[in-house]
Every structure is written in structure tokens, then in C-alpha cells.
Amino acid sequence: VPLVIYHGNEAWGQKRRFREIIAGPVEKLRPYIPDFEYILYDLSRYTDEQIRGGVLLQAYLLIVRDITKPDIRGRLPRIFKFLAELTDSESGLRALEVLLRYLFNQVPDLKKEEAEEMMGEDITIQKKEVIMTVAEQLRREGFQQGLLNAIEQGLTIRFGADGQKLMPRIRKIQNIERLNAIQAALYRVKDLSEFHQTMAAKSRKTDKSGSSDYH
């Protein structure tokens, strides 16, 4: 059964029959074009009362419906009310982690303390741990991306196109200390050859695991 779930700001404007939205030499191909009508769920037109189902389904539908709204912050308490009702089972906490990651990414100024407060006083330890984990992961990812941007800019300034060629290898490095060392070395070395030697030496010294070697 063809199904479209839409949650954009504007009303869905496409025709509902598949054959009517196909471009090209329609007449010649018409006998071979499947002809069906899809079911449309335009969530942007649903009220709170019309969004029904289990706790997880309602939480998800509210998030995707409201995430692009200008007043998303005013809608968060209702969303977190449903998130607080998710079970502390493995599947429930996994779903919570996915939804929280989406919320923290889409509402950049959302703080973990606010998330905990909106879940209410009865928030469980397990849910607090999930919130803390997601917030810390995103913080590290943001810091790491900032370092990578600074390194790429430094490589370009110092060594031009030859320096940029190193970025695919550097982007594989997950160790924050290693990335800090790379950024610091950029402005100490005399040339690209010395930069390679410095980074290879630091790789052998600071990382025994081999998970993010620079060779």
C-alpha cells in the first residue's frame, strides 16, 4: 500500500495519482506506468487530538510535526511528556536516544538540564543517563567538527592543495588529543614533509590502540 507521510511547513501540493506526477513522453510510456493512488498523511494539518497511538508513535509524530515550527520551544514540554512515558526497556531507551539526538540537533540551544526538567520530577536514572550520553556525544562531535574545520583551514593556508589532500585521512581520526596536536603542529613545522614526520611520531607515541593511526 503506497503511503506518504509529510511534515513540511507548506501544504502538500502534489497530485495523488502516481501517473499524474510522472514527467516525460507520457503518451508513449502510459501503458507501462503503474497507476495507483497513495495514502497521504499530512502531519502538518493534524491537531494534537488527532495524533493518536502508542506513546512512542505519538512522541515521534509530534516531533516531526512540530520540529520546524517557529514556536518549537513552546511545544517541547508536551513532546517531553510523551518521552518521559517511554519504558526503560532496551528498546524504549534506544528509541529515546534516537529521538533526543534528533531534538538536540534540530533545537541547537536545547540544554540537557532543560530536557530533564521537562520530563518531570519522576524521570528515571536510566533516562537521565541517556540524556547525558546524547548531550555529551553531540558536544564532542561539535568540538571535533570545529577542530577539523580549523585543521583544514590551516592546511590550506600553509600548504595549499597538497595540504587539503590530507583531510580524508585526518577526518578518520577520532582522538581529540590527536586532533589538537595536529592543529598545534600546523604552525610549527617548516614544510609538509616535517608535518608528516611530526604527526607520524605523535601517532606512535599517543595511540597504542591503532584505531586512529596517522600514517
Residue pairs with C-beta under 8 A, 6 or more apart in sequence:
1 39
2 18
2 36
2 37
2 38
2 39
3 38
3 39
3 41
4 12
4 38
4 39
4 40
4 41
5 41
5 43
5 64
6 12
6 40
6 41
6 42
6 43
6 44
7 42
7 43
7 44
7 64
7 65
7 67
7 68
8 44
8 68
9 44
9 68
9 69
10 44
11 42
11 44
11 45
12 40
12 42
14 21
15 21
16 37
16 38
16 40
17 35
17 36
17 37
18 33
18 34
18 35
18 36
18 37
18 38
19 26
19 30
19 33
19 34
19 35
22 29
22 33
26 33
43 51
43 61
43 64
43 65
44 65
46 61
46 65
48 62
48 78
51 58
51 61
51 62
51 65
52 58
53 61
55 82
55 85
55 86
56 82
56 86
56 92
56 95
58 82
59 79
59 82
59 83
59 86
59 99
60 99
62 75
62 78
62 79
62 82
63 79
63 99
63 102
63 103
66 72
66 75
66 79
67 102
67 103
67 106
67 107
69 75
72 106
72 107
73 107
76 103
76 107
76 110
76 114
76 118
77 118
79 103
80 115
80 118
80 119
81 118
81 119
81 120
83 96
83 99
83 100
83 119
83 127
84 119
84 120
84 122
84 123
84 127
86 92
86 93
86 95
86 96
86 127
88 124
88 126
88 127
93 126
93 127
93 130
96 127
96 130
97 130
97 133
97 134
100 115
100 130
100 131
100 134
101 134
101 137
101 138
103 110
103 115
104 110
104 134
104 135
104 138
105 138
111 135
112 131
112 132
112 134
112 135
115 131
115 135
116 123
116 128
116 131
119 127
140 176
143 176
144 174
144 176
144 179
147 176
147 179
147 180
147 183
148 167
148 170
148 171
148 179
150 183
151 167
151 170
151 179
151 182
151 183
151 186
152 164
152 167
154 163
154 183
154 186
154 187
155 163
155 164
155 166
155 167
155 186
156 163
156 164
158 186
158 187
158 192
158 195
159 191
159 192
159 195
162 192
163 192
169 214
170 179
170 182
170 214
172 212
173 179
173 182
173 212
173 214
174 211
174 212
175 206
175 207
175 211
175 212
177 206
178 202
178 203
178 206
178 207
178 212
178 214
181 199
181 202
181 206
182 199
182 214
185 195
185 198
185 199
185 202
186 195
188 198
189 195
189 198
199 214
200 214
200 215
202 214
203 213
203 214
203 215
207 213
